Amino acid sequence: MEKILKFHLNKTIAIIVSLILLGFLLYFNSFHNSLFWDDYDGILNNAYIKNFQYWPKFFTENLIAGAGFLSDYWRPMVLMVFSFGWHLWQDNPVGYHFINILFHIANSLLLFFILRKLFKKENIAFLVALIFLIHPLQTEAITYVSGIADPLSTLFIFLVIISFIKLIETKIKIFGIVMVIFYIFSLMSKETAIMTPAILFLIGWFYFDNLLSKEKIKKIIVYLLPLIMIAFIYVGLRLTILNFQNTLNLYTEENFFTQRFDLRLLTFFKTIPLYFNFMFFPIDLQMERQLLIPKSIFEPLVIGGIIIIILLGILIIKNFKNYYAVSFGGLWFFILLLPVSNIFIPISGLIYEHWLYLPLIGIFSIIFLTADYLISKYKLKKIGLVVLIVFLIFLSFRTILRNSEWSNPVSFYQQIIKHNPNSYRVWNNLGIEAEKRYNFDLAKRAYEKAILIQEDNPIAYHNLGVLLFKEGDLEKAKWYFKKAIEEDKEFFYSYLFLAKIYWSNHQLDKAIEVLQNYLKVTERADIYFVLSQLYKEENNKEESIKNLFQALRLDPQNTLYHQEMELLQR
C-alpha cells in the first residue's frame, strides 16, 4: 500500500511539474510582446489603475472609464490586477504577460485536480488539462494581455468548484463561505461567470448518485441557494446602477440582428462547425473574424451546426445514466458557450476564439473519455498514443507560432485586414501602431480608411488630428478635432487638443471657450484643471482658483491639484 501511495504521489508531482514547465515553455516567446489593442484603454491610458486613490471607482464605473471611454463591462478584479501590475512594473509588458501565463498554468493545475476528482481517472484528467494548457485557441486569452478576464474569472470559477466539492464532502460551513466569496470574485472578473451555479449543479449530480432525481435536485439546490441569490443580485445591479450602456444589448443601437431572435439562433448554429474546426484544426486563427449573418436555415454551416448539436444532444441523453461523465462534458460545453451565443443577449461580436477558453474542456473530456473506452475495448493503445502525440506536438507548435504572430502589432493587424477589410477597430489600431513606429504615411492611410468605414465614430478623427498636430499641420488638425467633437460632444480628448492648439498660438480666450463648451455638456476634473492653468496664464488668479476648486470637488484626492492650490493661495 505504501509503495502504491508513493507511486501515485510521484505521478501527481510529475504531472504538476510537467504542466508548469510546459506552460512557461510554450508561452516563453510571448513575454516581450508589446501592449496593444485594448491594452491602451485598459492599461496604458487608464488613469484609474495608476493611482490607488481611484480604487473605489473600480467598483462603480465601467472597465475603461479611467481612459475616458464608456463600455458596458464591469470588471473590478481585472482593474485591480492591472493596478497592482502598474505599480510593480508600469508599462513593461513582461510583467503583464507573466501574470496571464501564471493564471493560465494555475487553471490547468486546478482543472487537473477537479477532473481527477470527478472522473476518477488521473490520465484522462491530465490529458484534458494538458490540452487546455497548450491549445493555441487559448493565446487570444493569454498572449493578449487584455484577455486576462478569461484566465482570471476561470481561476475563481475553479476555486468555487473545489470549495463546492469540499462543502459536499465535509459539510464544513467555511467551505460554503469561501465558495460564495470566490463566486463574487468571478463575477467581478467576467460576466460569463454567472453560469457557474449551473456547472456546480452538474457536479452535484456526480456526488449524489445514490439519490433519486427529485431528492438529488432538492439537495443540490440547497447547496447552491446562496450563489443563486448572488446571481440575482448581480443581474439586478447590472440592469440598474451598473448598467453603463445597455447590459441586455451590447450593440449601441437596435438593428435587425438584435431584433430577430431567429437570426441570432441561426448565427449560433453557424458558429458551431467553426468552433469545432478551431478546436481540432487550429490553422487559420485570427481576431475580428468576419462572419456573415445567415439568411436561411439551409446554409451549409447552419445545417452543420444543427447536426453537431443534435449529435451532442443524443450523446448527452444516451450516457446520462450509465456514463454520466460523457454527458457532463457535453453539458459543460453548451452551458459555458451559452452566454456568448447571442441567443438571448446580443453581444458585440458574433464569434471569437477566446470564447472557447472554458467550453473546449467539455469537448475534449468527451473525446478522451470515449477514446479511453474504445482503446480498452479494441486494444488500440499504440495507435491512440501515436495520434495523441502527433496532435499534442501540432497544438504546441501552433501555440508558439501564434505567440509570435502577436509580437508585431502592425503585421498582426495587417493579417486581420486580409480576412476582414471592413473592421473600423482594426484599421484604427493599425494607425496607432504605425504612428508609434513613425510610419506616418501608413498611419494616415489607416485612419482615413477607418473614417470611411465608420463616419460617426470620433476616435479615428481624433487620432488623425493628433498625427497632423505632430506634423505641424495645425489647421487640418483643428478640423479633425472639431469633427470628432461634432460626432461626440463628450469626447474630451479632442477638446483638450483643440485647446492646446489655441494655447500654443497664444489664443487663450479661444482655448478657454473650447473647454467651457465641454463643461456645458458634462463635468470632468481634468478639464477644470486645464481651465485653471489657462486662467493662471492670463494672470486671472480668481478664476484660476475657482476652477481648481471645481477640479478638487470632483477629484478631492488628487495630490497635483492640492499642490497647485497651495501655490495659487500663497
NUVOSE-616518 format. One record per residue (C-alpha): residue number from 1; x, y, z; residue in one letter. Coordinates in steps of 0.05 Angstrom, whole numbers. Layout:
N
<NUM,<X,Y,Z>,'A'>;
...
//
This chain:
570
<1,<0,0,0>,'M'>;
<2,<57,47,18>,'E'>;
<3,<90,34,-50>,'K'>;
<4,<24,46,-86>,'I'>;
<5,<13,112,-49>,'L'>;
<6,<85,133,-63>,'K'>;
<7,<77,116,-137>,'F'>;
<8,<13,158,-143>,'H'>;
<9,<45,216,-105>,'L'>;
<10,<105,215,-151>,'N'>;
<11,<60,211,-212>,'K'>;
<12,<19,271,-188>,'T'>;
<13,<82,311,-175>,'I'>;
<14,<107,293,-244>,'A'>;
<15,<41,317,-275>,'I'>;
<16,<44,383,-236>,'I'>;
<17,<116,396,-255>,'V'>;
<18,<103,378,-328>,'S'>;
<19,<44,425,-333>,'L'>;
<20,<83,483,-302>,'I'>;
<21,<144,473,-346>,'L'>;
<22,<103,464,-409>,'L'>;
<23,<63,526,-394>,'G'>;
<24,<124,570,-388>,'F'>;
<25,<159,536,-446>,'L'>;
<26,<102,545,-496>,'L'>;
<27,<89,617,-476>,'Y'>;
<28,<161,638,-466>,'F'>;
<29,<164,673,-534>,'N'>;
<30,<106,718,-515>,'S'>;
<31,<139,751,-455>,'F'>;
<32,<166,811,-494>,'H'>;
<33,<104,820,-538>,'N'>;
<34,<83,893,-534>,'S'>;
<35,<19,920,-504>,'L'>;
<36,<-32,939,-557>,'F'>;
<37,<-105,939,-578>,'W'>;
<38,<-149,942,-515>,'D'>;
<39,<-85,946,-473>,'D'>;
<40,<-85,1021,-488>,'Y'>;
<41,<-152,1035,-455>,'D'>;
<42,<-144,981,-401>,'G'>;
<43,<-73,997,-380>,'I'>;
<44,<-31,1049,-417>,'L'>;
<45,<-83,1105,-419>,'N'>;
<46,<-123,1084,-358>,'N'>;
<47,<-112,1137,-304>,'A'>;
<48,<-151,1097,-252>,'Y'>;
<49,<-102,1039,-247>,'I'>;
<50,<-43,1086,-238>,'K'>;
<51,<-64,1114,-171>,'N'>;
<52,<-92,1073,-112>,'F'>;
<53,<-138,1131,-94>,'Q'>;
<54,<-182,1111,-153>,'Y'>;
<55,<-195,1040,-129>,'W'>;
<56,<-267,1056,-106>,'P'>;
<57,<-282,1075,-179>,'K'>;
<58,<-264,1004,-200>,'F'>;
<59,<-329,982,-167>,'F'>;
<60,<-374,1038,-191>,'T'>;
<61,<-352,1053,-262>,'E'>;
<62,<-341,1014,-326>,'N'>;
<63,<-277,978,-346>,'L'>;
<64,<-247,1034,-388>,'I'>;
<65,<-275,1095,-352>,'A'>;
<66,<-204,1112,-330>,'G'>;
<67,<-185,1123,-403>,'A'>;
<68,<-245,1168,-413>,'G'>;
<69,<-287,1118,-451>,'F'>;
<70,<-353,1082,-440>,'L'>;
<71,<-365,1007,-443>,'S'>;
<72,<-415,961,-411>,'D'>;
<73,<-362,917,-379>,'Y'>;
<74,<-358,918,-303>,'W'>;
<75,<-295,881,-283>,'R'>;
<76,<-264,910,-219>,'P'>;
<77,<-220,849,-208>,'M'>;
<78,<-187,859,-276>,'V'>;
<79,<-173,932,-258>,'L'>;
<80,<-144,910,-191>,'M'>;
<81,<-95,863,-226>,'V'>;
<82,<-76,917,-276>,'F'>;
<83,<-67,967,-219>,'S'>;
<84,<-21,921,-180>,'F'>;
<85,<17,908,-244>,'G'>;
<86,<24,982,-259>,'W'>;
<87,<52,997,-190>,'H'>;
<88,<102,939,-197>,'L'>;
<89,<127,947,-269>,'W'>;
<90,<86,1003,-300>,'Q'>;
<91,<84,995,-377>,'D'>;
<92,<134,937,-380>,'N'>;
<93,<96,882,-418>,'P'>;
<94,<137,825,-387>,'V'>;
<95,<101,831,-321>,'G'>;
<96,<32,830,-350>,'Y'>;
<97,<48,770,-394>,'H'>;
<98,<77,734,-334>,'F'>;
<99,<12,745,-295>,'I'>;
<100,<-31,718,-352>,'N'>;
<101,<13,657,-362>,'I'>;
<102,<15,644,-287>,'L'>;
<103,<-61,646,-282>,'F'>;
<104,<-67,600,-342>,'H'>;
<105,<-19,549,-313>,'I'>;
<106,<-54,553,-246>,'A'>;
<107,<-120,540,-281>,'N'>;
<108,<-92,478,-316>,'S'>;
<109,<-69,451,-249>,'L'>;
<110,<-136,464,-215>,'L'>;
<111,<-172,433,-275>,'L'>;
<112,<-130,370,-267>,'F'>;
<113,<-149,362,-194>,'F'>;
<114,<-222,376,-208>,'I'>;
<115,<-228,326,-265>,'L'>;
<116,<-188,274,-228>,'R'>;
<117,<-238,280,-171>,'K'>;
<118,<-298,276,-217>,'L'>;
<119,<-276,225,-268>,'F'>;
<120,<-234,182,-221>,'K'>;
<121,<-186,175,-280>,'K'>;
<122,<-120,210,-269>,'E'>;
<123,<-95,201,-340>,'N'>;
<124,<-159,230,-371>,'I'>;
<125,<-156,289,-323>,'A'>;
<126,<-84,302,-342>,'F'>;
<127,<-97,298,-417>,'L'>;
<128,<-156,347,-414>,'V'>;
<129,<-115,394,-370>,'A'>;
<130,<-57,388,-419>,'L'>;
<131,<-100,405,-479>,'I'>;
<132,<-130,463,-441>,'F'>;
<133,<-60,488,-426>,'L'>;
<134,<-27,482,-494>,'I'>;
<135,<-84,494,-543>,'H'>;
<136,<-69,553,-590>,'P'>;
<137,<-141,578,-582>,'L'>;
<138,<-120,600,-512>,'Q'>;
<139,<-70,650,-538>,'T'>;
<140,<-126,700,-550>,'E'>;
<141,<-138,700,-475>,'A'>;
<142,<-65,692,-452>,'I'>;
<143,<-17,722,-502>,'T'>;
<144,<-63,781,-509>,'Y'>;
<145,<-56,818,-443>,'V'>;
<146,<-126,847,-443>,'S'>;
<147,<-153,776,-449>,'G'>;
<148,<-138,768,-375>,'I'>;
<149,<-213,767,-358>,'A'>;
<150,<-217,695,-382>,'D'>;
<151,<-160,664,-341>,'P'>;
<152,<-176,708,-280>,'L'>;
<153,<-250,691,-278>,'S'>;
<154,<-234,618,-292>,'T'>;
<155,<-186,616,-233>,'L'>;
<156,<-242,638,-187>,'F'>;
<157,<-293,591,-220>,'I'>;
<158,<-247,532,-208>,'F'>;
<159,<-236,554,-136>,'L'>;
<160,<-312,557,-129>,'V'>;
<161,<-317,486,-156>,'I'>;
<162,<-264,460,-108>,'I'>;
<163,<-298,495,-49>,'S'>;
<164,<-365,465,-71>,'F'>;
<165,<-336,395,-74>,'I'>;
<166,<-304,404,-5>,'K'>;
<167,<-370,430,23>,'L'>;
<168,<-407,369,-2>,'I'>;
<169,<-354,321,23>,'E'>;
<170,<-341,351,92>,'T'>;
<171,<-405,392,107>,'K'>;
<172,<-358,444,138>,'I'>;
<173,<-392,513,131>,'K'>;
<174,<-327,551,119>,'I'>;
<175,<-323,520,50>,'F'>;
<176,<-392,548,35>,'G'>;
<177,<-368,618,55>,'I'>;
<178,<-305,611,13>,'V'>;
<179,<-347,586,-45>,'M'>;
<180,<-391,649,-41>,'V'>;
<181,<-330,695,-38>,'I'>;
<182,<-297,664,-98>,'F'>;
<183,<-363,667,-137>,'Y'>;
<184,<-368,742,-124>,'I'>;
<185,<-295,750,-147>,'F'>;
<186,<-310,711,-210>,'S'>;
<187,<-370,756,-227>,'L'>;
<188,<-325,816,-216>,'M'>;
<189,<-276,787,-266>,'S'>;
<190,<-322,769,-324>,'K'>;
<191,<-396,769,-336>,'E'>;
<192,<-398,697,-363>,'T'>;
<193,<-382,671,-293>,'A'>;
<194,<-456,677,-278>,'I'>;
<195,<-463,607,-307>,'M'>;
<196,<-421,576,-250>,'T'>;
<197,<-481,552,-209>,'P'>;
<198,<-504,512,-270>,'A'>;
<199,<-436,478,-273>,'I'>;
<200,<-439,464,-199>,'L'>;
<201,<-507,432,-209>,'F'>;
<202,<-475,383,-259>,'L'>;
<203,<-420,368,-209>,'I'>;
<204,<-471,357,-154>,'G'>;
<205,<-503,304,-197>,'W'>;
<206,<-437,265,-192>,'F'>;
<207,<-437,267,-117>,'Y'>;
<208,<-509,250,-102>,'F'>;
<209,<-513,190,-149>,'D'>;
<210,<-544,148,-94>,'N'>;
<211,<-606,192,-91>,'L'>;
<212,<-668,194,-134>,'L'>;
<213,<-672,251,-184>,'S'>;
<214,<-721,294,-145>,'K'>;
<215,<-683,286,-79>,'E'>;
<216,<-618,299,-116>,'K'>;
<217,<-644,364,-146>,'I'>;
<218,<-670,389,-79>,'K'>;
<219,<-605,374,-44>,'K'>;
<220,<-562,407,-97>,'I'>;
<221,<-606,470,-98>,'I'>;
<222,<-598,476,-22>,'V'>;
<223,<-523,479,-31>,'Y'>;
<224,<-529,528,-89>,'L'>;
<225,<-581,574,-60>,'L'>;
<226,<-531,628,-36>,'P'>;
<227,<-499,630,-105>,'L'>;
<228,<-567,634,-139>,'I'>;
<229,<-585,693,-94>,'M'>;
<230,<-519,728,-111>,'I'>;
<231,<-531,716,-185>,'A'>;
<232,<-599,751,-180>,'F'>;
<233,<-568,809,-141>,'I'>;
<234,<-513,814,-194>,'Y'>;
<235,<-564,816,-251>,'V'>;
<236,<-604,868,-214>,'G'>;
<237,<-543,912,-205>,'L'>;
<238,<-522,904,-277>,'R'>;
<239,<-591,925,-300>,'L'>;
<240,<-593,986,-255>,'T'>;
<241,<-534,1024,-224>,'I'>;
<242,<-481,984,-262>,'L'>;
<243,<-517,989,-329>,'N'>;
<244,<-468,1035,-363>,'F'>;
<245,<-496,1029,-434>,'Q'>;
<246,<-545,972,-444>,'N'>;
<247,<-529,907,-408>,'T'>;
<248,<-581,867,-446>,'L'>;
<249,<-557,891,-514>,'N'>;
<250,<-483,908,-524>,'L'>;
<251,<-498,939,-591>,'Y'>;
<252,<-503,1015,-586>,'T'>;
<253,<-570,1015,-622>,'E'>;
<254,<-623,967,-645>,'E'>;
<255,<-613,933,-712>,'N'>;
<256,<-642,874,-750>,'F'>;
<257,<-596,825,-712>,'F'>;
<258,<-616,849,-643>,'T'>;
<259,<-689,849,-661>,'Q'>;
<260,<-691,780,-693>,'R'>;
<261,<-685,721,-645>,'F'>;
<262,<-688,672,-704>,'D'>;
<263,<-628,705,-737>,'L'>;
<264,<-588,702,-673>,'R'>;
<265,<-605,628,-665>,'L'>;
<266,<-585,613,-737>,'L'>;
<267,<-520,651,-726>,'T'>;
<268,<-505,609,-665>,'F'>;
<269,<-516,546,-705>,'F'>;
<270,<-469,573,-758>,'K'>;
<271,<-413,585,-707>,'T'>;
<272,<-414,513,-681>,'I'>;
<273,<-377,480,-740>,'P'>;
<274,<-327,537,-739>,'L'>;
<275,<-315,526,-665>,'Y'>;
<276,<-303,452,-676>,'F'>;
<277,<-256,469,-733>,'N'>;
<278,<-217,515,-686>,'F'>;
<279,<-212,461,-633>,'M'>;
<280,<-186,405,-679>,'F'>;
<281,<-153,443,-737>,'F'>;
<282,<-130,510,-708>,'P'>;
<283,<-93,532,-771>,'I'>;
<284,<-125,597,-791>,'D'>;
<285,<-131,634,-724>,'L'>;
<286,<-148,708,-724>,'Q'>;
<287,<-181,763,-684>,'M'>;
<288,<-240,802,-711>,'E'>;
<289,<-263,744,-753>,'R'>;
<290,<-315,764,-804>,'Q'>;
<291,<-379,723,-802>,'L'>;
<292,<-439,738,-845>,'L'>;
<293,<-506,731,-811>,'I'>;
<294,<-543,672,-843>,'P'>;
<295,<-606,687,-883>,'K'>;
<296,<-632,616,-884>,'S'>;
<297,<-631,552,-844>,'I'>;
<298,<-607,517,-906>,'F'>;
<299,<-537,548,-907>,'E'>;
<300,<-485,492,-902>,'P'>;
<301,<-453,517,-837>,'L'>;
<302,<-521,526,-805>,'V'>;
<303,<-541,455,-823>,'I'>;
<304,<-474,430,-799>,'G'>;
<305,<-484,465,-732>,'G'>;
<306,<-553,436,-723>,'I'>;
<307,<-526,366,-738>,'I'>;
<308,<-469,374,-688>,'I'>;
<309,<-517,399,-634>,'I'>;
<310,<-565,341,-647>,'I'>;
<311,<-509,290,-643>,'L'>;
<312,<-482,321,-579>,'L'>;
<313,<-553,321,-551>,'G'>;
<314,<-562,247,-567>,'I'>;
<315,<-494,233,-534>,'L'>;
<316,<-514,271,-472>,'I'>;
<317,<-582,237,-465>,'I'>;
<318,<-556,167,-481>,'K'>;
<319,<-500,169,-430>,'N'>;
<320,<-535,209,-375>,'F'>;
<321,<-550,149,-331>,'K'>;
<322,<-496,98,-347>,'N'>;
<323,<-435,142,-365>,'Y'>;
<324,<-451,210,-337>,'Y'>;
<325,<-380,236,-346>,'A'>;
<326,<-391,240,-421>,'V'>;
<327,<-458,276,-412>,'S'>;
<328,<-423,323,-363>,'F'>;
<329,<-373,342,-418>,'G'>;
<330,<-428,358,-468>,'G'>;
<331,<-469,399,-419>,'L'>;
<332,<-406,436,-396>,'W'>;
<333,<-394,457,-468>,'F'>;
<334,<-465,483,-480>,'F'>;
<335,<-473,517,-413>,'I'>;
<336,<-408,556,-417>,'L'>;
<337,<-419,575,-490>,'L'>;
<338,<-490,600,-477>,'L'>;
<339,<-471,670,-451>,'P'>;
<340,<-432,685,-515>,'V'>;
<341,<-482,652,-562>,'S'>;
<342,<-520,717,-577>,'N'>;
<343,<-584,677,-570>,'I'>;
<344,<-614,714,-510>,'F'>;
<345,<-569,774,-502>,'I'>;
<346,<-539,806,-565>,'P'>;
<347,<-465,818,-551>,'I'>;
<348,<-416,860,-591>,'S'>;
<349,<-388,803,-632>,'G'>;
<350,<-410,740,-668>,'L'>;
<351,<-350,694,-658>,'I'>;
<352,<-284,698,-620>,'Y'>;
<353,<-233,644,-607>,'E'>;
<354,<-225,662,-533>,'H'>;
<355,<-298,645,-522>,'W'>;
<356,<-276,573,-523>,'L'>;
<357,<-227,582,-466>,'Y'>;
<358,<-272,542,-418>,'L'>;
<359,<-321,507,-465>,'P'>;
<360,<-267,467,-501>,'L'>;
<361,<-256,429,-435>,'I'>;
<362,<-323,396,-444>,'G'>;
<363,<-310,372,-516>,'I'>;
<364,<-241,345,-500>,'F'>;
<365,<-268,310,-438>,'S'>;
<366,<-317,273,-484>,'I'>;
<367,<-261,257,-534>,'I'>;
<368,<-214,228,-482>,'F'>;
<369,<-268,191,-443>,'L'>;
<370,<-294,159,-507>,'T'>;
<371,<-224,144,-533>,'A'>;
<372,<-206,111,-466>,'D'>;
<373,<-267,65,-473>,'Y'>;
<374,<-253,48,-547>,'L'>;
<375,<-178,37,-536>,'I'>;
<376,<-192,-11,-478>,'S'>;
<377,<-246,-48,-516>,'K'>;
<378,<-210,-55,-583>,'Y'>;
<379,<-138,-54,-558>,'K'>;
<380,<-118,8,-597>,'L'>;
<381,<-67,34,-547>,'K'>;
<382,<-9,42,-596>,'K'>;
<383,<-50,76,-650>,'I'>;
<384,<-83,120,-598>,'G'>;
<385,<-15,140,-568>,'L'>;
<386,<13,158,-637>,'V'>;
<387,<-48,201,-654>,'V'>;
<388,<-45,235,-587>,'L'>;
<389,<30,252,-591>,'I'>;
<390,<22,279,-662>,'V'>;
<391,<-37,321,-641>,'F'>;
<392,<-2,349,-579>,'L'>;
<393,<60,367,-620>,'I'>;
<394,<16,401,-672>,'F'>;
<395,<-21,442,-619>,'L'>;
<396,<44,461,-584>,'S'>;
<397,<76,484,-649>,'F'>;
<398,<14,525,-667>,'R'>;
<399,<14,558,-599>,'T'>;
<400,<87,580,-605>,'I'>;
<401,<74,605,-675>,'L'>;
<402,<11,642,-654>,'R'>;
<403,<50,676,-598>,'N'>;
<404,<99,702,-649>,'S'>;
<405,<42,729,-692>,'E'>;
<406,<21,772,-633>,'W'>;
<407,<92,801,-627>,'S'>;
<408,<87,852,-683>,'N'>;
<409,<23,893,-678>,'P'>;
<410,<30,923,-748>,'V'>;
<411,<36,857,-783>,'S'>;
<412,<-16,828,-736>,'F'>;
<413,<-68,879,-757>,'Y'>;
<414,<-49,874,-830>,'Q'>;
<415,<-61,799,-826>,'Q'>;
<416,<-131,811,-798>,'I'>;
<417,<-146,862,-852>,'I'>;
<418,<-132,810,-906>,'K'>;
<419,<-191,770,-879>,'H'>;
<420,<-234,827,-852>,'N'>;
<421,<-220,891,-891>,'P'>;
<422,<-281,928,-862>,'N'>;
<423,<-264,929,-788>,'S'>;
<424,<-262,1000,-762>,'Y'>;
<425,<-227,979,-699>,'R'>;
<426,<-170,942,-735>,'V'>;
<427,<-156,999,-783>,'W'>;
<428,<-155,1050,-726>,'N'>;
<429,<-110,1005,-685>,'N'>;
<430,<-64,995,-745>,'L'>;
<431,<-58,1071,-749>,'G'>;
<432,<-39,1076,-676>,'I'>;
<433,<15,1023,-682>,'E'>;
<434,<42,1052,-747>,'A'>;
<435,<44,1121,-716>,'E'>;
<436,<83,1095,-656>,'K'>;
<437,<135,1068,-705>,'R'>;
<438,<138,1136,-742>,'Y'>;
<439,<107,1106,-804>,'N'>;
<440,<62,1167,-812>,'F'>;
<441,<41,1151,-883>,'D'>;
<442,<13,1083,-864>,'L'>;
<443,<-18,1112,-801>,'A'>;
<444,<-53,1167,-842>,'K'>;
<445,<-80,1117,-893>,'R'>;
<446,<-105,1072,-836>,'A'>;
<447,<-141,1128,-800>,'Y'>;
<448,<-173,1152,-865>,'E'>;
<449,<-196,1081,-881>,'K'>;
<450,<-226,1075,-811>,'A'>;
<451,<-264,1141,-821>,'I'>;
<452,<-292,1116,-887>,'L'>;
<453,<-317,1052,-853>,'I'>;
<454,<-350,1088,-794>,'Q'>;
<455,<-360,1162,-805>,'E'>;
<456,<-396,1175,-740>,'D'>;
<457,<-341,1148,-694>,'N'>;
<458,<-298,1204,-664>,'P'>;
<459,<-236,1164,-648>,'I'>;
<460,<-203,1159,-717>,'A'>;
<461,<-218,1233,-729>,'Y'>;
<462,<-183,1249,-664>,'H'>;
<463,<-124,1203,-679>,'N'>;
<464,<-114,1233,-748>,'L'>;
<465,<-118,1302,-716>,'G'>;
<466,<-63,1283,-667>,'V'>;
<467,<-20,1257,-725>,'L'>;
<468,<-29,1323,-763>,'L'>;
<469,<-13,1361,-699>,'F'>;
<470,<53,1323,-694>,'K'>;
<471,<68,1340,-766>,'E'>;
<472,<54,1414,-753>,'G'>;
<473,<-8,1419,-797>,'D'>;
<474,<-49,1454,-743>,'L'>;
<475,<-105,1479,-787>,'E'>;
<476,<-122,1409,-812>,'K'>;
<477,<-112,1381,-742>,'A'>;
<478,<-163,1431,-716>,'K'>;
<479,<-214,1409,-768>,'W'>;
<480,<-207,1336,-747>,'Y'>;
<481,<-213,1353,-673>,'F'>;
<482,<-275,1394,-687>,'K'>;
<483,<-303,1337,-728>,'K'>;
<484,<-291,1288,-671>,'A'>;
<485,<-328,1335,-624>,'I'>;
<486,<-384,1342,-673>,'E'>;
<487,<-393,1266,-673>,'E'>;
<488,<-388,1260,-597>,'D'>;
<489,<-400,1321,-554>,'K'>;
<490,<-367,1286,-494>,'E'>;
<491,<-303,1265,-529>,'F'>;
<492,<-259,1305,-482>,'F'>;
<493,<-192,1285,-515>,'Y'>;
<494,<-207,1328,-576>,'S'>;
<495,<-228,1387,-532>,'Y'>;
<496,<-161,1384,-497>,'L'>;
<497,<-121,1381,-561>,'F'>;
<498,<-161,1437,-593>,'L'>;
<499,<-149,1480,-531>,'A'>;
<500,<-75,1461,-535>,'K'>;
<501,<-70,1487,-606>,'I'>;
<502,<-103,1553,-587>,'Y'>;
<503,<-59,1558,-525>,'W'>;
<504,<4,1546,-566>,'S'>;
<505,<-18,1603,-612>,'N'>;
<506,<-30,1648,-551>,'H'>;
<507,<-104,1649,-565>,'Q'>;
<508,<-122,1637,-492>,'L'>;
<509,<-193,1663,-499>,'D'>;
<510,<-209,1611,-553>,'K'>;
<511,<-176,1556,-512>,'A'>;
<512,<-219,1575,-452>,'I'>;
<513,<-281,1577,-496>,'E'>;
<514,<-268,1507,-522>,'V'>;
<515,<-263,1477,-452>,'L'>;
<516,<-323,1516,-426>,'Q'>;
<517,<-363,1487,-484>,'N'>;
<518,<-345,1418,-459>,'Y'>;
<519,<-367,1435,-388>,'L'>;
<520,<-435,1454,-415>,'K'>;
<521,<-442,1380,-435>,'V'>;
<522,<-412,1346,-374>,'T'>;
<523,<-361,1356,-318>,'E'>;
<524,<-290,1330,-313>,'R'>;
<525,<-238,1347,-261>,'A'>;
<526,<-181,1349,-312>,'D'>;
<527,<-219,1398,-356>,'I'>;
<528,<-228,1444,-296>,'Y'>;
<529,<-154,1437,-280>,'F'>;
<530,<-132,1457,-351>,'V'>;
<531,<-180,1516,-348>,'L'>;
<532,<-147,1536,-282>,'S'>;
<533,<-79,1534,-316>,'Q'>;
<534,<-105,1577,-374>,'L'>;
<535,<-133,1629,-327>,'Y'>;
<536,<-67,1627,-289>,'K'>;
<537,<-32,1641,-356>,'E'>;
<538,<-78,1702,-363>,'E'>;
<539,<-59,1724,-293>,'N'>;
<540,<-132,1716,-273>,'N'>;
<541,<-119,1686,-204>,'K'>;
<542,<-191,1689,-181>,'E'>;
<543,<-218,1647,-239>,'E'>;
<544,<-158,1601,-234>,'S'>;
<545,<-173,1585,-161>,'I'>;
<546,<-248,1579,-176>,'K'>;
<547,<-237,1526,-230>,'N'>;
<548,<-185,1490,-187>,'L'>;
<549,<-237,1485,-132>,'F'>;
<550,<-284,1452,-181>,'Q'>;
<551,<-229,1402,-201>,'A'>;
<552,<-218,1385,-127>,'L'>;
<553,<-293,1378,-117>,'R'>;
<554,<-294,1323,-170>,'L'>;
<555,<-227,1292,-152>,'D'>;
<556,<-212,1310,-79>,'P'>;
<557,<-155,1261,-71>,'Q'>;
<558,<-113,1288,-128>,'N'>;
<559,<-46,1309,-100>,'T'>;
<560,<-27,1351,-161>,'L'>;
<561,<-90,1393,-153>,'Y'>;
<562,<-75,1404,-79>,'H'>;
<563,<-3,1425,-94>,'Q'>;
<564,<-27,1474,-147>,'E'>;
<565,<-78,1503,-98>,'M'>;
<566,<-24,1515,-47>,'E'>;
<567,<17,1553,-99>,'L'>;
<568,<-43,1596,-121>,'L'>;
<569,<-63,1614,-50>,'Q'>;
<570,<6,1638,-28>,'R'>;
//
